[in-house]
């Protein structure tokens, strides 16, 4: 069985694997923002696999990142799993009280790649503009 990594950044879903990327978000002062929702699914079965294990490898200077397990649907027109609910690790950035400006951080995801126990990592860099 093939396992795929599914990343949703804000409202955009994309299949990602083994690469670094940077995503930028904007939020208002004292307002948290969801920056990522990562999940694993079994190809063709459209069922959740073991969720990736996130860690903040470079923390934000002016806020905090929290991650919780939740369920969200795949939203990709034409994808055979469009609409399927998946377990995902949902990461939220919360700016420090009263902070305005730009903050940066990196989240590293450790995840399975196949039923044989293979593992890989993917790092995502985030920039949040707090207005």
N, C-alpha and C positions, 0 to 999 in steps of 0.2 A: 504494500500500500504506500502511496506517495503522500507525504505530509507537506503542506504548504503553509507559509507564514503570511498572514493577512494583516495589513496595517491600515488603520483609518486615521488620517490626520484631519482633525475637525470633521467636516462632513464628506471628505473625499476618501474613497477606499482605493487602495492600490496593492498589488502583489509585490512584495519586496523580499530580497534575500541577499545577505552578505555584502551590503554596501553601506557607506556612510552618506547621510544626506542632512541638509539643514532645512528646517521649517520655521516660518515666522508667523507670529500671532500678535494680535492687538487686543488689549483689554482696558477697562477703566480702572482707576485707582480703587483699591480695596475689593476688587472683583476677580474671583478665580476664573480660570479658563481651561477647558479640556484640551490637551495638546496631542494626545495619542490614545489609540485603542488597538492594542496588538492581540492577535489570537492565532491559534493554529487550527487547521481543519484537515480532515481526511479528504483528499482529492476524489471526486466523483461521489462520495458518500454524503458530503455536505454536513458532516457532524464534527463537533469540537474534538480536538485532540488536547494533549497536555498543554496548558497555557504557558507562554514564555515566562521566564523569571527575570523581571526587571531589576536594575540597580542604578542608582544615580551615581555615575562615575565622575562627574564634574558638577557639583551643586551650584544652584543660583546664588548670587551674592546678596540679593535683595528680596528673597522670598523662599518658598519651600515647594517641593514636589511630593505629592502623595499618589499612590497607586492602589486601586481596589479591583477585585474581580467582579465583573458584571457581564450581562448579556446584551449584545447589540446585533442587528441584522447585517448581512452582507448587502451592500447597495451598489451593484454593478450591473447595469443593463446588459443583457446578452450573456452574462455569466451563468453557468448551469446552477450555481448555488445562490443566485440573487434572491434575497428575502429570507434565507435560512438564518436562524438565530445561533450565534456562536458565543462561547465563553471568551472574554477578552480581558486583558489587563488594561484598565483605563487610568491614564495618568493625567493629573490636574496640577497646574501651576497656580499658586496663591501668592500674590505679591505681599511684601511686608506692609504693615499699616502705614498709610500715607505716602508710600513710595511712588514716585513718578520717574519714568526714564526707561532705559533698556536693560534687560537682564538676559543672561545666557546660561545654559546648562546642557549636559549630555546625559542621556539615558542609554544604558547598555542592556540588551536583551539576550538571554541565553535560552536556546530552544532546541527541541529535538528535530532531526531531519528525516528520520525514517524509523521503521519498526525494529531495526537492528540496533537501536540505541545511539545512533550517530547524533552529534550535537554541533551547533554552530553559534556564533554570536553576531549581533548586528548593533551598531551604535548609531543613535540619532542625535543630532545637535539641534537645539531649539533656541530661538531668539524671541523674547516677548517684549513688545513695546507697551508700557503702562502709561496711559494718558489721563 
